[in-house]
């Protein structure tokens, strides 16, 4: 009976983990549908099998799997570097990792994959939330690159920057990889123009801009964030995390305030786009956000004392 209850508890935990990480799962599957042909199979196949290898390994290796992988990968990178500097004295045997943009592109997506998989099987809710945030940061760039790839601005970017990027991109690059570089260039241009001109010259992911990109399946992704929030509630409350109840009570307040403040920031950033006051408006809103965050964090110890 106890075993059945334990299995049911695990199944419930994995279900809520999947709900919590659902936006990242979508971005991973959607990104792989575009990126897989451009990835290095000698890198992504072993890394994709890594979670399975970890769970089939003895306990000592299982606890240190990712540390061992990082060490091996760094040794291969060192082997590549030394093999180029001194071809006759390889460190590991001349089987290093090719230093190309395809390698970096493949490793980035593989890291997102590993974060998603490990988050699915994580026991602590904080690990799941941390994995979702980190995976969104990695896979969100691929999502933006796909949107840029399918936009009318991509061909203009390739015409203007393709030859220059090709000289410094460490080997041949695909269209999606070029789009990923383009997103980084647009982000850099937006930030530098905000600092030096007082406004962003281009806000590609802002839906209210006339030059914004069309994000694929944006409503589905928005709905999955709603599912993710239900997963957070399930992991902290339904799953029996009794010591986290007071934090769950403040979670709704934090989410509502975060949505309101983010909406205000995005609205005013778009409203003042092209004007010298955009930087000032964003700075004021960020200061307000920091003040509210500081005030909320100071309330936590008081809540604890009241409950005690």
N, C-alpha and C positions, 0 to 999 in steps of 0.2 A: 504493500500500500504506500509506504514511504517512497519507494522507488518510482511508482507511478506518479506521485505528487511531484517528485523532483524532476521527472521527465516533462510533466505538464508545465512546471515553472520555467524550465529551460526553453520549451517551445514558445511560451508566452514572451519570454525575454527576447528571443530571436525575432518574433513577430513585431514587437515594439521597436526593436533595433532597425528592422527593415523599414518600418514606417518612418522612423526618425531620419534615416539616411536615404529615403526615397528620392529626394531631389538629386543627390549625388549619383544614385544608381541610374537615373534617367540620363544625366549628363554623360556618364561613362558609356552607356550603351549607344547613345546618340553620337558621341564623339568617336567611338570605335568604328561605327558604320562608315565614317568618312576617313578616319586616320589609319585604320589597319593596313591598307595596301601600301602606305608610305612608311610603315614602321619596320625596324630591323628584326626579323624573326629570330635571329641568334641571340637577341637580347630579350625580347618580350616573351618568348615561349618559356624559357627558364624562370623568368620573374612571375609569369602568370601561374606557373606550377608551384611557386614557392609556398603559398599558404597550405597547400596539400602536403608538400614535403615536410613542412614544419610540424603538422599535426600527426604525421606518421613516424616522426623521428623520436629517439629516446628523449627523456625529460631534459637532460643536460643540454643537448643540441637544440631542443625545442625552445628552451628559454633564451638561447643565444643565437637563434637562427639569423635574425636580421643584422646583428653585430658581425657575424661571420661573413654575411653577404657583402656588407659595406667594406670590410677589410679586403675581401677578395677583389671587389670592384676597384678599390683604390690601388691595389697591387697591379691590376691589369692596366689601369690608367698610367701608373708609373712605368710599367713595362713599355707601353706605347711611347711615352715621352723619351725614355732613355734609348729605346730602339731607334728613334729618329735622330737623337743627338749623337749616339754611338752605336751604329748598326751592328757591330761585331760583339757587343757586350749586352745582350738582353738580360733583364733581371729575372723574369719568370719563364722565359723560353720563347719569346717572340709571338705570343698569342694575345697581345694587348687589344684593348677596345679602340675601334676607329674613332678618332676625334673629328666628328662631323656634326652638322646640325641635325641630321637624321638620328644620330645617337642621343643627342640631348632631347629631341622631340619624343623619341621612344621612351626614354627614362622618365620624362615628365608625366606621360600618360600612364606608365607602369606604376609610378608612385601614387597617382590618383586611384588606380585599380587596387593596389595593396591597402590603401587607407580605407576604401569602401569595404573590401572583404574583411579586414580585421575589425572594422567597426560593427559589422554584422554579427560577429561572434564575441564582441566585447562584453565583459561582465559588469563593468562600472558604467553608469550613464554618462559620467564626465568624459570617459574615453570615447563613447559614441559621438557625443556632441563635438568634442575636439576633432575627431576624425572627419565629421561632416564639414566643419569649418575649413579644415586644411584641404580636404578633397575638393570642396567648392572653389577654393582659391586656384587650384591647379586646373580642374576640369572646366571652370568658368572661362578661362582664357581660351580653351579649345572651342567652347560654345560661341564665344565672341568672334573667334577666327572663322568659324563656319558661317556665321551671319555676315561677316565682312566678305567672305569668299563669294557668297550669293548676292552681293549688293552691286549696284552699278559703279561704285567707287573703286572696286578691286582692279579692274583693267586700267584705270587711270593711275593707280598706285604702281602697278607693274610697269607701265610705260615710263613713269617718272623715276622710279627707284630700283627697278629690277636689275639693271646692269650693275649698278653700284653694289647692291646687296649680293649679287652673284659673285662678286670678287672677294667678298669678306665673309661669305656664309659657310666656309669650310666644306666645300663640296657641292654637288648639285642638290637642289631643293625642289620639292613638289609645290603645287599650287596651294595646298592647305598650309604647308610650312611657310610659304611666302605670305599667306594671309595672317598667320600667327605673328610673323615679324611686323606686318602692317599694323596689327592691333597694338603691338608694343610701341611702334612709331607714333601712332595716333594718341596713345596715352601720354607719351612723353611730350608731344606737341601741345596737348591740352594743358598739362601741368605747367610747362614752361611759359606758355602764353598767358596762363592765369597769373603767374608770378611777375612776369615782365610787362605785360600789357594791362593787367587788372581784370581780364576776362578770358574765358576759354574760346578759342577760335572755332573749335569743333567738339561737340559732345555726341559721339557716335551711338552710345547706348541709351541716350535720353529720348524717350518716345515723343516728347513735345517739340523736338527740334525738327525743322524742315529737312535737315540732312541726316536724320537718325537712321540707324540700320533696322531692318525688320528682323526681330528675333524669332527663330523657328519654334513653334509649339510653346509660345510664351504663356498662354492660358493654362496649358497642361502643367507647365513648370510651376506656375503660381498656385494651382490646385495642390500640387505635391508638397509645396511648403506648408499648406494647411494640414495635409496628412502628417507631415513631419512634426508639426506642433502637437497634434494628437499623440504622436509617438513619444514626445517629450513628457507629456502628462502621464502616459502609461508607464514609462520607465521610472518616474519619480514617485508616482502615487499608487496606481493600480498594481504595480509590481512589488509593492511592499516596502518602499524606501521611507519608513516612518520618520526617520531622523531628518528627512529633507522636507517635511510638510510645510514648515514655515517658508522655505524658499519657493515652494510651489505656489503659496499664497501670493508671494511677491512677483511670481513669474508673469501672471496676467497683466499686472500693472506695468512691468518692464516691457512686455511685448507691445502693449497699446501705446506706451510712451515712445518706444522705438519706432513704431510705424508712423506715428504722428510727426515726430521730429524728422525722420527720414523724408517723409512726404513734403514737409515744409522746405527742407534743404533742397530737394530736387526741384520743387516748384519755383522757388526763388532763384535757384541757379539757372534754370531755363529762362525765367522771366527777365533776368538781367544779362543774359548771354549777348555778347556784342557791345556791352556797355562797360565803362571803366569801373563801375561800382560792384561788379560781380564778386571780385576778390574780397571786398569789404563785407558784403552781405554774407558770404560763406563763412568768413572769419567770425563774424558776430554770432551766427547760428552754431558754429562749432563751440564757441565759448559757452553759449547757453547750454548746449548738450553736455559739456564737461561739468558745468555747475550742477545740473540736474543729476548727472551720474554720481558726482561726489556726495550730493545730499542723500541720494538713495542708499549709497554704500554706508553712510553714517547711521542710517536708520536700522541696519541689520543687527548690530549688537543690542540695541534697545528692544527690538522684537524678541531676541533671544531671552533677555532678562524678564520681559513681560510673560513669556511662556513658562519660564521657570517659576 
